[in-house]
């Protein structure tokens, strides 16, 4: 899916414009910024790029809810089974966080006429990792109150209405836990990735593993050992 998001017909082979192309792609997916020059370059309409951004934010919200256990696939739950109100809060949070995405497009190396390797340096956002530290250390009082409220209560034993109430309360607590970290948002040490673009059947395709690696580092869910924040 991510590889297809970065497809573009008729892209120029000049390294300067490839760098602009890469930045335009990242700005579309994470910032919701649609530069007019980029729209022309990728031969998409504004509405098509807006749809890519919406899909990106939807997938980010799904990742957030799955990671924090707001829904449980083993119980037949999905992101879409959450209430509209809770999904709206998650979506709003994702957009706010990703507006702080920080990355720099560096050197572009051409290998013949069909392959480009582009350096992209990412500064991982630390709010999710710091929220997890509070979660794991039982340092977030509202969440402690929630666990106490449901002490010795098994989710599977609750009726459908009570399960929805549990999910709603827990989900909103997690959203607030993460949102509380935004005031002190910081970045971890930068990580440089290589993003490979290859011309196939007159369409420039991005290697899916490369965008997955960049995506993981844009919003770091866990701290790596001995990694410090960097301004």
C-alpha positions as CSV (number, residue, x, y, z in Angstrom):
1,X,0.0,0.0,0.0
2,X,2.7,2.5,1.0
3,X,4.7,1.6,-2.2
4,X,1.7,2.5,-4.3
5,X,1.2,5.8,-2.5
6,X,4.4,7.0,-3.9
7,X,3.8,6.0,-7.5
8,X,4.1,8.8,-10.1
9,X,4.0,8.8,-13.8
10,X,6.2,10.9,-15.9
11,X,8.7,11.9,-13.2
12,X,11.8,13.6,-14.3
13,X,15.2,11.8,-14.1
14,X,17.1,14.8,-12.7
15,X,18.3,14.4,-9.2
16,X,17.3,17.8,-8.0
17,X,13.7,17.2,-9.0
18,X,13.7,13.7,-7.5
19,X,14.6,15.3,-4.2
20,X,11.7,17.7,-4.6
21,X,9.5,14.7,-5.5
22,X,10.5,12.8,-2.3
23,X,9.9,15.8,0.0
24,X,6.5,16.4,-1.7
25,X,5.5,12.8,-1.0
26,X,6.5,13.0,2.6
27,X,4.8,16.4,3.0
28,X,1.6,14.9,1.5
29,X,1.5,11.9,3.8
30,X,2.5,13.4,7.1
31,X,1.8,17.2,7.0
32,X,-1.1,17.4,4.7
33,X,0.8,20.0,2.7
34,X,0.1,19.9,-1.1
35,X,2.6,22.0,-3.0
36,X,1.3,23.1,-6.4
37,X,4.6,22.2,-8.1
38,X,4.4,18.7,-6.6
39,X,0.8,18.3,-7.8
40,X,2.0,18.9,-11.3
41,X,5.1,16.7,-10.9
42,X,3.2,13.6,-9.8
43,X,0.3,14.2,-12.2
44,X,-2.3,13.9,-9.5
45,X,-5.2,16.2,-8.7
46,X,-5.4,18.1,-5.3
47,X,-8.3,15.9,-4.3
48,X,-6.3,12.7,-5.0
49,X,-3.4,13.9,-2.8
50,X,-5.8,15.0,-0.1
51,X,-7.3,11.4,-0.2
52,X,-3.7,10.0,0.3
53,X,-3.3,12.2,3.4
54,X,-6.7,11.1,4.8
55,X,-5.7,7.5,4.2
56,X,-2.4,8.1,5.9
57,X,-4.1,9.6,9.0
58,X,-6.6,6.7,9.1
59,X,-3.8,4.1,9.1
60,X,-2.0,6.1,11.7
61,X,-5.1,6.1,13.9
62,X,-5.6,2.4,13.4
63,X,-1.9,1.8,14.4
64,X,-2.4,3.9,17.5
65,X,-5.5,2.1,18.6
66,X,-4.1,-1.3,18.0
67,X,-0.8,-0.5,19.7
68,X,-2.4,0.7,22.9
69,X,-4.9,-2.2,23.0
70,X,-8.0,0.1,22.5
71,X,-9.5,-2.7,20.4
72,X,-8.8,-6.4,20.4
73,X,-8.9,-8.3,17.1
74,X,-9.2,-11.6,19.0
75,X,-12.6,-10.4,20.2
76,X,-13.7,-9.4,16.7
77,X,-13.0,-5.8,17.2
78,X,-11.4,-3.4,14.7
79,X,-10.7,0.3,14.5
80,X,-14.0,0.8,12.8
81,X,-15.9,-0.8,15.6
82,X,-14.8,2.0,17.9
83,X,-17.3,4.8,18.4
84,X,-17.3,7.8,16.0
85,X,-16.5,10.1,18.9
86,X,-13.4,8.1,20.0
87,X,-12.1,7.7,16.5
88,X,-12.5,11.4,16.0
89,X,-10.4,12.1,19.1
90,X,-7.7,9.7,17.9
91,X,-7.8,11.2,14.4
92,X,-7.4,14.7,15.8
93,X,-4.5,13.7,17.9
94,X,-2.7,12.0,15.0
95,X,-3.0,15.1,12.8
96,X,-1.7,17.3,15.6
97,X,1.3,15.1,16.2
98,X,2.2,14.5,12.6
99,X,2.1,18.2,11.9
100,X,5.3,18.2,14.0
101,X,7.0,15.6,11.7
102,X,10.6,16.5,11.1
103,X,12.7,15.2,8.2
104,X,15.3,16.4,5.7
105,X,15.9,15.2,2.2
106,X,19.6,14.9,1.5
107,X,21.8,13.5,-1.3
108,X,20.3,11.9,-4.3
109,X,22.4,9.2,-6.1
110,X,21.5,8.0,-9.5
111,X,22.3,4.4,-10.7
112,X,21.7,4.6,-14.4
113,X,18.4,6.0,-15.6
114,X,16.1,3.8,-13.7
115,X,17.2,3.8,-10.0
116,X,17.7,6.6,-7.5
117,X,18.8,6.4,-3.9
118,X,17.7,9.3,-1.7
119,X,19.0,10.1,1.7
120,X,16.2,11.0,4.2
121,X,17.1,12.0,7.7
122,X,14.3,11.6,10.2
123,X,14.0,13.2,13.7
124,X,11.7,10.8,15.6
125,X,8.9,12.4,17.6
126,X,9.2,11.3,21.2
127,X,5.7,11.8,22.6
128,X,4.5,8.2,22.2
129,X,7.5,6.7,23.8
130,X,7.3,9.1,26.8
131,X,3.6,8.2,27.2
132,X,4.5,4.5,27.2
133,X,7.1,5.2,29.9
134,X,4.3,6.7,32.1
135,X,2.0,3.9,31.3
136,X,4.5,1.1,32.1
137,X,5.6,2.8,35.4
138,X,2.0,3.4,36.6
139,X,2.8,7.1,36.8
140,X,-0.4,8.4,35.2
141,X,-3.0,8.9,37.9
142,X,-6.2,8.9,35.8
143,X,-5.2,5.6,34.3
144,X,-4.4,4.2,37.8
145,X,-7.9,5.2,38.8
146,X,-9.3,3.4,35.8
147,X,-7.5,0.2,36.7
148,X,-8.7,0.4,40.2
149,X,-12.2,0.9,39.0
150,X,-12.1,-2.3,37.0
151,X,-10.0,-4.3,39.4
152,X,-11.0,-8.0,39.3
153,X,-13.4,-7.3,36.4
154,X,-12.8,-9.4,33.2
155,X,-13.7,-7.6,30.0
156,X,-15.1,-10.8,28.5
157,X,-17.6,-11.1,31.4
158,X,-19.1,-7.6,30.7
159,X,-22.2,-7.3,28.6
160,X,-22.0,-5.5,25.2
161,X,-23.0,-2.1,26.6
162,X,-20.5,-2.3,29.4
163,X,-17.7,-3.4,27.1
164,X,-18.4,-0.3,24.9
165,X,-18.3,1.9,28.0
166,X,-15.0,0.3,29.1
167,X,-13.4,0.7,25.6
168,X,-14.6,4.3,25.4
169,X,-13.2,5.3,28.8
170,X,-9.9,3.5,28.3
171,X,-9.5,4.9,24.8
172,X,-10.1,8.5,25.8
173,X,-7.7,8.1,28.7
174,X,-4.9,6.9,26.4
175,X,-5.6,9.8,24.0
176,X,-5.3,12.2,26.9
177,X,-2.2,10.5,28.2
178,X,-0.5,11.0,24.8
179,X,-1.9,14.5,24.3
180,X,-0.4,15.6,27.7
181,X,3.0,14.9,26.2
182,X,2.6,17.4,23.4
183,X,3.4,20.5,25.4
184,X,7.0,19.1,25.9
185,X,7.3,17.5,22.4
186,X,10.9,16.8,21.5
187,X,12.8,14.8,19.0
188,X,15.2,11.8,19.4
189,X,18.6,11.5,17.8
190,X,18.2,11.7,14.0
191,X,18.2,8.6,11.9
192,X,19.2,8.6,8.2
193,X,17.4,6.2,5.8
194,X,17.9,5.4,2.1
195,X,14.7,5.5,0.0
196,X,15.0,3.8,-3.3
197,X,13.0,4.8,-6.3
198,X,12.9,2.6,-9.4
199,X,11.4,3.3,-12.8
200,X,9.2,0.4,-13.8
201,X,6.9,0.6,-16.9
202,X,7.3,4.4,-17.0
203,X,6.2,4.7,-13.3
204,X,8.5,5.6,-10.5
205,X,8.0,3.1,-7.6
206,X,9.2,3.5,-4.0
207,X,10.5,0.4,-2.2
208,X,7.9,-0.5,0.4
209,X,10.5,-1.5,3.1
210,X,12.1,1.9,2.8
211,X,9.0,3.9,3.5
212,X,8.1,1.5,6.4
213,X,11.5,2.3,8.0
214,X,10.9,6.0,7.6
215,X,7.4,5.7,8.9
216,X,8.5,3.9,12.0
217,X,11.0,6.6,12.9
218,X,8.7,9.6,12.2
219,X,6.7,8.8,15.3
220,X,8.8,6.5,17.5
221,X,6.5,4.4,19.7
222,X,9.3,3.1,21.9
223,X,12.6,4.5,23.1
224,X,15.7,2.7,22.0
225,X,18.1,1.9,24.8
226,X,20.5,4.7,25.6
227,X,18.9,7.1,23.1
228,X,18.6,10.7,24.2
229,X,16.4,13.5,23.0
230,X,17.9,16.0,20.6
231,X,16.6,19.5,20.1
